[in-house]
Structures are given as structure tokens and as C-alpha cells.
Amino acid sequence: MRRSVTVFLSLAVAGGLAATPAVASADSRADIPQSHPSWASPTAKVADAASSSTVDFRVYLNLRDQSGAEAAAQAVSDPQSRTYRQYLTPDQVRDRFAPSDQTVSAVRNWLTSSGFRIGQVPANRAYVEAKGSTDQVQRAFAVTLGKYAVKGQTLRAADKNLSVPASLAGAVLGVVGVDQATNLFKPNHTDGADTPAAKQDKAAGPATAPPSTGFRNSGPCSAYYGEKVDSTDPAYQGKQLPYAPCGYTPAQLRSAYGLDQAAKLGADGKGTTIAIVDAFASPTIYADASEYAKRNDPAHPLTKAQFSQHIFPANPDQEPPDQCDASGWYGEETLDVEAAHGLAPGADILYVGGADCQDLSLDTALNYVVAGHKADIISNSYGDTGEDIPADEVKAFNQISVQAALEGIGVYFSSGDNGDEVARLGEPSADFSASAPWVTAVGGTSLAVGKDGKRQFETGWETGKSTLTDGAYDPAFPGTFNGGAGGGTSRLFEQPFYQKGIVPDALSTKNQTGGAKGRVVPDISAVADPNTGFLVGQTQTFPDGAYYDQYRIGGTSLASPVFAGVMAVADNLDHVHHGFINPALYQLTSHTSAIKDVQHVDGAVQRVDFANGVDASEGLLTSARVLDYPNLTIHTTKGYDDVTGLGAPDGLAFLLLV
């Protein structure tokens, strides 16, 4: 069972994360608190790290005024503030809050004297990059590096907290990259199938990763919710179920969320740039996204002028992470780009691809967008299983997200695809990075879009699966848990200012002790259920070759770019960039017409899949999928809940009021 790590984290009033002062030791060194991941225990160690291996890492630096930066971020984001939406430029953020040149020089000089090669210092002076051997890292930080077995992978980590010279204790926020903790980050997308062909091949990097393994949906399926009903198979709970939709198109989702009404007013996202941050880069992304729009949304092509990429190259000297699943990330990128463009066809799309799935690379990609204000909205569709993340990474991430809020950049994270995480962790947990206080966590729903393109109903996405076997459904209703929107109460972060008085105490005090209140996830929600999901098009590897094909997909990886698209249209319609949206969202609770309160609906669909994920040669699998599975510790309820947050955007009223 994983242990709570709240002892080393303290949230400021603004909901940020305060750096814990380092403690100087007798040998004039200072520990970096909680820089040792809890999974790197002696019993999990499988080998020493190779002494000659190259380690790329980054020393993050403390802001000159952390509390001041968080207070300013709150002020520009809070509708009740006198400085609401008076965002700072990247230069203003650097001049007021960034580490000084003297601090940067002191850290560089120490790293150079320790034998490291120095890399870049970004424009916001957030960190100093360095590279060296395992032996150099062990000497410089007074640790021993090893390989540890964790969650089916073998990852590098130190045997104890890292330390630095005591003279640098006030300068160093944390060190990221010495361990490989966030190789545990995974894309939050799913097709909801349990077939061998649906599983992605593992690969260390894009150079060795072919297009992902091919997957197709079998029929029958419906063009819209309820179009076709299964009248031949046995009833489920006394009802003949509708066949799952074949995959909603961009036009159907724009209609369901009221964006077609905004389009009539001339708003389609133009003037806003949506950045999508993922690992790696699909070699066929523009061709796939263009073909997808041509087939499914011909009035809204993705032009070359709208789409750009910034891809960080893989480092040939860096020890590769284990099982980074490059081809799986290709599917994530494809979903994110096609969904964001589909909801906001006038917005520009910037794809930023990390060199791999480690924290070093994903944070590089995120910081690139923020430090240069390369976009107005950032959609991120990945996360950890729970919150067992070293404090160095948490503090570094928090610093980047605070700067994004200062600049008026909205940062959206998918809330996860494994419900309350009890099935994987043995205890309920929210997922990081969605649980961080300066980002908007986007939860997931099951969405019924009717023949007229309108929303028939929307409920929380938590799937129960019962497979039709020998004429009976096994297991019986409500089946077994088969994926659902992440949510719950953070063990890392205390309740942020915007949730006070709105999130019920019964939720905010979960996972806490002594009456403390934590950050609850998610904040808002959108369609995610793969059984009422989105149609995507991607080049995949099939038995007869690699080529473009289409399939239905879901996950909160869908919800995040969908909501990012909604906000891009709101930017366009309201003639303002909304920035960090959480304070405004929670103040919209009095406007019942703006946010639809997503509540439990008793519903299920019938789903038919190819047994091999590609064709009918090995038979078909039929199952009933319950839309809001009840047997979890998180539930869809009236008002704020820990599956869907405040609810879902409710058409033009949301776009105008947000």
C-alpha cells in the first residue's frame, strides 16, 4: 500500500505548493526533502546503475518570491480581484519572480566544478540543465543510483534523498531527471476493448516505433445514440440495449456542447492557439489529421498554416526509460489534435513533443510553451497512477503551472482513466498531474447525442462490463469495472482557494487526517466514455500493411482536448483569453444555465467487438456496458462530485458567462 507524503508539502493560501527549507547537515550539505521516491526501497532494488551511463538532469531553482508569485497568479485569475485578467508577459514574470543571474551562476559553477557538462538555461531561468555519468551524479549528490522494480518496469533512482552544498540550499528547488519516476506517466486514452490487437507495442523511442497496432470497431453500431437497438441478443436487466455509437464526429460534439450556436455568431476558436503536449511525435500526424477532417468534417479542413510542431530530439547519450510505449503516444497525439481541431476548427494547433515520456522531457515541453507564451491553452492527456511522485517533480511542475497562470495560459489535464484507482493501488487516489492546484482537471462523462445533434443526457463515465457468454451476461449487472474517469481527494495538495465553500466537506476531507481538507478532482468534465466516444483516424499497422483507418476512442484524453476546444471558442466569442479558469468556474455555480450538473443516469449500451481487434476471422465479442458503474468510492451525484466536478459546459450560456 502506498504511503501518504503530505508531511513534506504545505499549500499556501493561494493553493500553491510551498518549498520545504533544506536542512544543512554536519558536513555542510543540505538534503533536498523527499527527493527519494518511496518505491525505490531496498527490497525493490534489482541492480546497481551502470557507472558509465549518461544521466541528463535538471536543477530547478527557487523563485525569488514564491508566495508573491502565487498571490499574483490568484489575483489575475479571480473575477473578484481588481487585477483580474491583467496578465503578465514572460519578461515581466522573469523580472519580478525568476531566479537572479547570480543564483543561476552559482548553480552553474557548482555543476561545472563537479564535472558536469552544462546545457541550456531557459528564458524564465527555471532550471539549469546538466549531463554527466552515473559516478559523477553519485558523488555530486551523495547518493547511490540503482535500478528498481516498480509497476512492471525497471527504473533508475537514488537510494536516499539527494543533497547539495549547504550554500546552495536556498537556491535549489529540486532536481529532476536523476530518477525516472514519471516514466510511470501514461496517456489517458482507451478504446475500451480487451482484445490482443488493441494493446500497443512497447518501444523505447520513436526511431524504433512503427505505427501502433491496428484496431477497428465491429458493427453493429449507431450513427447517433439510440439509432439501433439490439433486438436479437438477450435483454440486459430486462431491457434491449441500444448499440454503442460508432464514434461521434466533430459536428455532433460541436452541436452537443453548443459550439454550433457560437459559430453562427462568428466564433470558432480563431485567434487562440491550443498547445498539445505529449511524448514523442507521430510521423504521420498532419497527414492523418488532414485526412480525418476531409472525411468527417470537410467544411473545416486543418490547414498547414494552422498546424505546427516543436519536437524535442531524443538524446542518444541518455539511458532510455523502460517501456515508454512510443507508438501508444502516437495514438494520443492523434486523438488530441483531431479532437481539439474538431471542437475549435478556427484555432491554431501547436504540437509540442517531448523526447520521451520521462519527467525531464515532458516538463521541458510544458516549460517551452509557458516560458515563451507559445499558446493560450495547453491540453495535456497523461498522468501518473496516483500521486506517488517525488517532491522535486511536484514542486517543479507547480512552478511551471503558476507561471502559466500569471501569463493567462489555461493548463488542462485529463483526470485519468482508472476511476478511484482502488483496482490498481488498493486504496482510492486522485492522479497527478491533474491533482495539482494550478491546473484545470477535466473529468469524463458518458454522452448521448441524439439524431438532432442535441444532448439527450450526460452522466458520469465509470464503465461496468458484462460479457455475453453462452446466452447469459457474466458477471451479472453491474458487471466488472472496465475503466472510468479519474477523481478523488488529493493526498498531496490542500484545498485551494477556489474550492472553499463549494466542494462538500464530505469530499474534501477524504484521505485526510485531523479535519484537514484536500484538493478534489476534477473541476469540470466532458465526453470521455469510449462507448459513447469520438471517431478518430490514424495510420496503424494491420496484418496487410500500415495505412490510415478509423476507430472509436475515448478516455479523459478525449475530455481534455474537447474542453480545450470549448475554451478556445469561448476566447474567440468573448474576445479575451480566459487563462487559469478554475476561480471563474467555481463562481459560475450560481448560474445554473452555464454549467450542466451531471447526475447519475441508469443506462447501458450493447457493444460488439472483433475478438482479434481487426476483423471477424476469429469471431465477435458481445458485451453490455453500464454507463455509470456504482461500485467505486467516487460517485456521480447532484451538485459537485468527484467524477464530473462541477458538471459539463452547457452551450452558449457557458461560453458567454465563463
Secondary structure by P-SEA (a helix, b strand, c coil): cccccccccccccccbbbbcbbbbccccccccccccccccccccccccccccbbbbbbbbbbcccaaaaaaaaaaacccccccccccccaaaaaacccccaaaaaaaaaaaaaacccccccccccccccccccaaaaaaaacbbbbbbbcccbbbbbbccccccccccccccccccccccccccccccccccccccccbbbbbccccccccccbbbbbcccccccccccccccccccccccccccccccaaaaaaaaaaaaaaaaccccccbbbbbbbcccccaaaaaaaaaaaacccccccccccbbbbbbbbccccccccccaaaaaaaaaaaaaaaaaaacccbbbbbbbcccccaaaaaaaaaaaaaaccccbbbbccccccccccaaaaaaaaaaaaaaaaabbbbbbbccccccccccccbbbbbcccccccbbbbbccccccccccccccccbbbbbbbbbccccccccccccccbbbbccccccccccccccccccccccccccccccccccccccccccccccbbbbbbbcccccbbbbbccccccaaaaaaaaaaaaaaaaaaacccccccaaaaaaaccccccccccccccbbbbbbbcccccccccbbbbbbbbcccccccccccccccccccccccccaaaaacc
